[in-house]
């Protein structure tokens, strides 16, 4: 009897608690819309969507999921004490369909939440709203009224009986061009993207091309050979690169010293053309092609040049070893190679002084005049807008004005890497692993840990670590220093051509494109 009494007391207390919780969250009837819904050109499958669009009092309601918000340029912040905040920020991402195998019912019950709500910093009194925000499937939904869609978020929308509801936002539009159509791809190998196709390695030495056109299937364009130093079943190691913005691949055959690298160009029709073989680096500058032999130990007179209408000839002082960083006792190949007007800029060493370290060497292609640049030795450099930015072997930084030959130091005590775009010096700070523009104290993307940065087609592409505290995993900066794209997508492979970014989302392997202008 005593145990029964205790049970009844506990039950009454539990019912009282539940009553208090739900007393301020009244239930309302909602239904699935019968018309089509299109977001930024993507038609929504509302029938099998985990978080479907719903209607209440004749108004369509939008689910504030993580990806739905960012697809339309808004961000949400939830805090147990302060409630929900929704802000228009211009962020973007690829569309996620949230598709399930369970078909949605036509009617449901939602609740009116009682937590605090702010939209663009303005407090919403949900108890006084004619069309209040709703809570459905543990996701907040907001009414797609003119007040919210147009006045607050700047969206355009229209409705008609044939096309249904069309919503278009003002953030950069991300379009899905390939949805996980890769067959037998090798996760340990790279992908290469351009503006028309994706290239990737198969599990058994294949190289595939996948066009972005609708319903295209992967096309095998090459098969890597068996590694001559392996067990008879292992294929050679291959990698992708671009030369003069054209897709290429290479592989290494043989041992580390006696072997060689083989380089191929991928033509637009999927055929391949052998370009070069050996230990070398080559690069095209318009009609000019430069090739540097990089065998070890380094040997002098190892740089040659040609035009489309000539044969290769040696260029530069024959006493110099080109394309080398370090000295004869310990060096590594360098890919620092630029051509400006009639001069080549490259790292090099005078073979007469075997203990000296590499310096920047300026070579005139007509006279072969060879001039060393910089007050100290150089390990790495970048040429941008008639200025050379260089790092010496003590990690000190300098810049050289090529018009005046004046050299000045760049005072950055700790850094991992740097890039220069249109005279703007961006660096990876090793103290906090954040991205900075030289001369500014505040980091770019303050909450993001930088993992890579590269320049492609006059844009700086910056990728950041995935973390709940970091809203932007991808930033693209143009030559004016403006952030033209900030995305929440986790991205590994990117390509920019004609102001269009193509990228692969890390988890889905879907490929997206977005205009940067």
C-alpha positions in Angstrom: 0.0 0.0 0.0 2.8 2.3 0.9 4.6 1.6 -2.4 1.4 2.3 -4.3 1.1 5.6 -2.6 4.7 6.6 -3.5 4.1 5.6 -7.1 0.9 7.7 -7.3 2.8 10.7 -5.9 5.6 10.3 -8.5 3.1 10.0 -11.3 1.2 13.1 -10.3 4.5 15.1 -10.1 5.6 13.8 -13.6 2.2 14.7 -15.1 2.4 18.2 -13.5 5.9 18.7 -14.9 4.8 17.6 -18.4 1.8 19.9 -18.1 4.0 22.9 -17.3 6.3 22.1 -20.3 3.6 21.9 -22.9 1.2 24.4 -21.4 3.0 27.2 -23.3 3.4 25.1 -26.5 0.0 24.8 -28.0 -0.5 22.2 -30.7 -1.7 23.4 -34.2 -2.7 21.4 -37.3 -0.4 21.7 -40.3 -0.5 20.1 -43.7 1.8 19.4 -46.6 1.4 21.8 -49.5 -0.2 20.4 -52.7 1.8 22.7 -55.0 5.4 22.5 -56.3 8.1 24.3 -54.3 11.4 25.4 -56.0 14.4 26.9 -54.2 17.0 28.7 -56.3 16.0 26.6 -59.3 16.0 23.3 -57.4 12.6 21.6 -57.1 11.9 20.1 -53.7 10.8 16.5 -53.2 8.4 17.3 -50.4 6.8 13.8 -50.3 9.9 12.0 -49.0 11.6 14.9 -47.3 12.6 14.4 -43.7 11.8 18.0 -43.0 9.1 18.9 -45.4 7.7 22.3 -46.1 4.3 22.7 -44.4 1.4 25.1 -44.5 -0.5 26.7 -41.6 -3.4 29.2 -42.0 -2.8 29.2 -45.7 0.9 30.3 -45.4 3.9 28.1 -46.4 6.4 27.4 -43.7 10.2 27.0 -44.3 12.3 24.5 -42.2 15.3 26.2 -40.6 17.6 23.3 -41.0 21.3 23.8 -41.2 21.7 23.4 -44.9 18.3 24.8 -46.0 19.2 28.1 -44.2 22.7 28.3 -45.7 21.4 27.4 -49.2 19.4 30.6 -49.0 22.0 32.8 -47.4 21.0 32.8 -43.8 22.6 31.3 -40.6 21.0 30.1 -37.4 22.4 30.2 -33.9 20.8 28.3 -31.0 21.5 28.8 -27.4 19.7 27.2 -24.4 19.6 30.5 -22.5 19.1 33.1 -25.3 17.0 31.0 -27.7 17.1 31.1 -31.5 18.7 33.7 -33.8 18.4 33.8 -37.6 20.5 36.2 -39.6 21.1 37.0 -43.2 24.8 36.7 -43.8 25.2 35.8 -47.5 26.7 32.4 -46.7 26.1 29.7 -49.2 26.3 25.9 -49.7 25.2 23.1 -52.0 21.6 21.9 -51.7 20.9 18.9 -49.5 17.6 17.1 -50.2 17.1 15.4 -46.7 15.4 12.5 -48.5 14.2 9.5 -46.6 12.4 6.3 -47.6 9.4 7.1 -45.5 6.5 8.9 -47.3 5.2 11.9 -45.5 1.5 12.1 -44.4 -0.7 14.9 -45.5 -1.4 16.3 -42.1 0.6 16.7 -38.9 0.5 18.5 -35.6 3.1 21.2 -34.8 3.6 23.3 -31.7 4.2 27.0 -31.1 7.6 27.4 -29.4 8.0 29.5 -26.3 11.8 30.2 -26.5 13.2 33.6 -27.4 13.5 34.3 -31.2 15.5 37.0 -33.0 15.6 37.6 -36.7 18.4 39.9 -38.0 18.7 41.1 -34.4 15.0 41.9 -34.0 13.1 40.2 -31.2 10.0 38.4 -32.3 7.1 38.1 -29.8 5.8 34.8 -31.0 2.7 34.9 -28.8 1.4 38.0 -30.8 2.3 36.8 -34.3 -0.6 36.1 -36.6 1.6 33.6 -38.3 3.9 32.4 -35.5 7.1 30.4 -35.9 6.4 26.7 -35.4 8.2 23.7 -34.0 7.9 20.6 -36.1 10.1 17.4 -35.9 12.3 19.3 -33.5 13.1 21.9 -36.2 11.9 25.5 -36.1 9.8 26.6 -39.1 9.1 30.2 -40.0 6.3 31.6 -42.1 7.1 32.6 -45.7 5.3 36.0 -45.5 6.4 39.1 -47.3 7.7 40.5 -44.0 10.3 37.7 -43.5 11.1 36.6 -47.1 11.4 40.0 -48.7 11.9 42.6 -45.9 14.2 40.6 -43.7 16.0 38.1 -46.0 15.8 39.9 -49.4 14.4 36.9 -51.2 12.2 37.1 -54.3 9.3 34.8 -54.5 6.2 34.2 -56.7 3.4 31.8 -56.9 1.2 30.5 -59.7 -1.1 27.4 -60.1 1.2 25.8 -62.6 4.7 26.3 -61.2 3.8 26.6 -57.6 6.0 28.5 -55.2 9.4 29.8 -56.5 12.0 31.2 -54.0 15.2 32.9 -55.1 17.8 34.2 -52.6 20.5 36.9 -53.1 23.5 34.8 -51.9 25.8 33.2 -54.6 23.8 30.4 -56.3 25.3 26.9 -56.0 24.3 24.4 -58.6 24.7 20.7 -58.4 26.3 19.4 -61.6 27.2 15.8 -60.6 25.6 13.7 -57.9 28.0 10.9 -56.7 28.3 9.1 -60.1 31.9 7.9 -59.6 32.5 4.2 -60.2 35.4 2.3 -58.6 37.2 5.4 -57.5 40.3 5.2 -55.3 39.8 7.2 -52.1 43.6 7.5 -51.6 44.1 9.2 -54.9 43.4 12.7 -56.1 40.6 14.1 -58.2 41.1 16.8 -60.8 38.3 19.2 -61.7 38.0 21.6 -64.6 35.0 23.6 -66.0 33.7 20.7 -68.1 34.8 17.4 -66.6 36.1 15.6 -63.5 39.1 13.2 -63.7 39.9 10.5 -61.1 41.9 7.3 -60.5 40.2 3.9 -60.3 41.1 1.1 -57.9 43.0 -1.0 -60.5 45.1 1.6 -62.3 42.3 3.1 -64.4 42.0 6.9 -65.0 38.4 8.0 -65.6 36.9 11.1 -67.1 33.3 12.1 -66.1 31.7 14.9 -68.0 29.3 17.2 -66.3 26.6 16.8 -68.9 23.3 15.1 -67.9 23.4 11.4 -67.5 27.0 11.1 -68.5 28.8 7.9 -67.4 32.5 7.6 -66.4 34.8 7.0 -69.4 38.1 5.2 -69.0 40.8 7.2 -70.8 44.0 5.5 -69.6 45.4 2.6 -67.7 48.4 3.0 -65.5 51.2 0.4 -66.0 52.4 -2.1 -63.3 55.2 -0.7 -61.2 58.4 -2.3 -62.3 59.9 -2.3 -58.8 56.7 -3.8 -57.2 55.3 -7.2 -56.6 53.9 -7.6 -60.1 50.4 -6.5 -59.1 50.9 -3.0 -57.8 50.3 -0.1 -60.2 52.5 2.9 -60.5 51.7 6.0 -58.4 49.9 8.7 -60.4 48.9 12.3 -59.8 47.0 15.1 -61.6 48.1 18.6 -62.4 47.3 21.5 -64.9 49.6 23.0 -67.5 48.5 26.2 -69.1 45.1 25.5 -67.5 44.8 22.2 -69.3 44.2 18.9 -67.5 47.2 16.6 -67.2 48.4 13.6 -65.3 51.7 12.0 -64.5 53.2 8.8 -62.9 56.5 7.6 -61.6 58.0 4.4 -63.0 61.0 2.6 -61.6 63.1 3.4 -58.5 63.8 6.7 -56.8 67.1 7.3 -58.7 67.0 5.2 -61.8 63.3 5.7 -62.5 61.5 8.5 -64.3 58.3 10.6 -64.3 55.9 10.4 -67.3 53.7 13.3 -68.1 50.5 13.3 -70.2 48.0 15.8 -71.5 44.3 15.0 -71.5 42.6 16.3 -74.7 39.1 17.6 -74.7 37.9 14.4 -76.5 39.3 12.1 -73.7 42.4 11.0 -75.6 45.8 11.5 -74.0 49.1 12.7 -75.4 52.5 12.0 -73.9 54.2 15.3 -73.1 57.5 14.5 -71.4 59.4 11.9 -69.4 62.3 12.1 -66.9 62.9 14.1 -63.7 61.9 17.5 -64.8 59.6 20.5 -64.3 58.0 22.3 -67.3 55.6 25.1 -67.7 53.9 27.0 -70.5 53.7 30.8 -70.8 51.6 31.7 -73.8 53.6 30.6 -76.9 56.7 29.8 -74.8 57.5 26.4 -73.1 60.2 26.1 -70.5 61.7 22.8 -69.3 64.1 22.2 -66.4 65.9 18.9 -65.8 65.8 18.1 -62.1 67.9 14.9 -61.8 70.0 14.4 -58.7 72.8 15.4 -58.3 72.0 18.6 -60.0 73.9 19.5 -63.1 74.4 23.0 -64.8 72.9 24.2 -68.0 69.7 22.3 -67.3 67.0 24.8 -68.6 65.7 24.9 -72.1 63.1 27.0 -73.9 61.1 26.9 -77.1 58.2 28.6 -78.9 55.4 26.9 -80.9 57.5 27.4 -84.0 61.0 26.5 -82.8 63.0 23.7 -81.2 64.2 23.6 -77.6 67.4 25.5 -77.0 69.4 26.1 -73.8 68.8 29.4 -72.0 70.7 31.2 -69.3 74.3 31.0 -68.0 75.5 27.5 -68.6 77.3 27.5 -65.3 74.0 27.7 -63.4 71.8 24.8 -62.1 68.2 25.9 -62.4 65.0 24.8 -60.6 66.9 23.9 -57.4 66.3 25.0 -53.8 69.2 24.4 -51.3 72.8 23.7 -52.2 74.8 20.9 -53.8 75.1 19.1 -50.5 71.4 19.0 -49.9 68.7 20.3 -52.3 65.2 19.7 -53.6 63.4 20.5 -56.8 61.7 23.9 -57.0 58.6 24.8 -58.9 59.1 28.5 -58.6 59.1 29.5 -62.3 57.8 32.7 -63.8 58.1 34.6 -67.0 57.6 38.4 -67.2 58.2 40.3 -70.5 61.5 38.7 -71.8 62.8 37.4 -68.5 62.6 34.1 -66.7 62.6 34.1 -62.9 63.7 30.9 -61.2 65.8 29.6 -58.3 69.3 28.7 -59.3 72.9 28.0 -58.1 76.2 28.8 -59.7 78.0 25.5 -60.0 81.4 27.2 -59.4 80.4 27.8 -55.8 79.1 24.5 -54.5 78.7 25.6 -50.9 76.4 28.5 -51.7 72.6 28.2 -51.4 70.1 29.0 -54.1 69.2 32.5 -55.1 66.5 34.0 -57.4 68.0 34.1 -60.9 66.7 36.5 -63.6 67.5 35.1 -67.1 66.9 37.2 -70.3 65.7 34.8 -73.0 67.3 36.8 -75.8 70.7 37.6 -74.4 71.1 34.8 -71.8 72.2 37.5 -69.3 71.8 35.9 -65.9 71.4 38.1 -62.7 71.1 37.1 -59.1 68.4 38.9 -57.1 68.1 39.4 -53.4 70.5 40.3 -50.6 70.5 36.8 -49.2 69.8 33.3 -50.3 66.2 32.3 -51.3 64.3 29.1 -50.6 60.9 30.1 -52.0 59.4 33.1 -53.9 56.4 34.5 -55.6 56.2 37.1 -58.4 53.2 39.4 -58.4 52.7 42.8 -60.1 56.4 43.4 -60.8 57.3 42.6 -57.3 59.1 39.5 -55.9 58.1 38.2 -52.5 60.7 35.8 -51.1 61.7 33.7 -48.1 65.3 33.0 -47.3 66.6 29.9 -45.5 66.2 31.5 -42.1 62.4 32.1 -42.9 62.9 35.9 -43.1 60.7 37.6 -45.7 61.5 40.3 -48.2 60.0 42.0 -51.2 61.9 43.3 -54.3 60.5 46.0 -56.5 61.7 44.9 -60.0 61.4 48.4 -61.4 63.6 50.0 -58.8 65.5 47.0 -57.5 64.8 48.2 -54.0 64.5 45.4 -51.4 62.6 45.8 -48.2 61.9 43.4 -45.3 58.4 42.0 -44.5 58.0 41.8 -40.7 56.1 38.6 -39.9 57.6 36.6 -37.1 55.6 33.4 -37.3 54.1 31.9 -40.4 53.6 28.6 -42.3 53.0 29.8 -45.8 52.1 32.8 -47.8 50.4 33.8 -51.1 50.3 37.1 -52.9 47.4 38.3 -55.0 47.4 41.7 -56.7 50.0 43.1 -54.3 48.1 41.8 -51.2 50.2 39.6 -49.0 48.2 36.8 -47.3 49.9 34.6 -44.7 49.2 31.5 -42.6 50.0 32.5 -39.0 51.7 29.6 -37.3 50.9 31.0 -33.9 47.2 30.5 -34.2 46.8 28.8 -37.6 44.6 31.6 -38.9 44.6 33.5 -42.2 45.8 37.1 -42.2 46.2 40.0 -44.6 49.6 41.7 -44.0 49.0 45.0 -42.3 45.8 43.9 -40.5 45.6 42.7 -36.9 42.3 40.9 -37.3 42.3 37.4 -38.8 40.2 36.7 -41.9 37.5 34.2 -40.7 38.4 34.6 -37.1 36.8 31.3 -35.9 38.4 29.2 -38.7 41.5 27.1 -38.5 43.3 27.4 -41.9 44.3 24.1 -43.6 45.2 25.3 -47.1 45.4 28.3 -49.4 46.1 28.5 -53.1 45.7 31.0 -56.0 43.7 29.9 -59.0 42.7 32.1 -61.9 43.3 35.4 -59.9 41.4 34.2 -56.9 42.6 33.1 -53.5 41.0 29.8 -52.4 41.1 29.2 -48.6 40.0 26.0 -46.9 39.3 25.8 -43.2 38.9 23.0 -40.7 35.5 21.6 -40.1 34.3 22.7 -36.6 31.1 23.7 -34.9 32.6 27.1 -34.0 33.6 27.8 -37.6 30.7 28.8 -39.9 32.8 29.1 -43.0 34.9 26.1 -44.3 35.6 27.7 -47.7 36.4 31.3 -48.6 37.2 32.7 -52.0 38.9 36.1 -52.2 39.2 38.1 -55.4 42.1 40.3 -56.5 40.5 43.4 -54.9 40.6 41.7 -51.5 36.9 41.1 -51.3 35.4 37.9 -50.0 33.2 36.8 -53.0 32.2 33.4 -51.6 31.8 32.0 -48.0 30.5 28.5 -47.8 29.7 26.1 -45.0 30.5 23.1 -47.3 33.5 21.0 -46.5 35.5 21.0 -49.7 38.7 19.2 -50.9 39.0 19.7 -54.7 38.4 23.0 -56.4 38.9 24.7 -59.8 38.3 28.2 -61.0 37.9 29.2 -64.7 36.3 32.2 -66.2 35.1 33.4 -62.8 33.3 30.1 -62.1 34.2 27.9 -59.1 33.8 24.2 -59.4 34.2 22.1 -56.3 33.6 18.7 -54.8 31.8 18.4 -51.5 33.9 16.2 -49.2 31.3 13.8 -47.8 28.8 13.3 -50.7 31.4 13.6 -53.5 28.8 15.7 -55.3 30.2 18.4 -57.6 28.9 22.0 -57.6 29.5 25.1 -59.5 29.0 28.8 -58.5 29.6 32.1 -60.3 32.0 34.3 -58.5 30.8 37.5 -60.3 
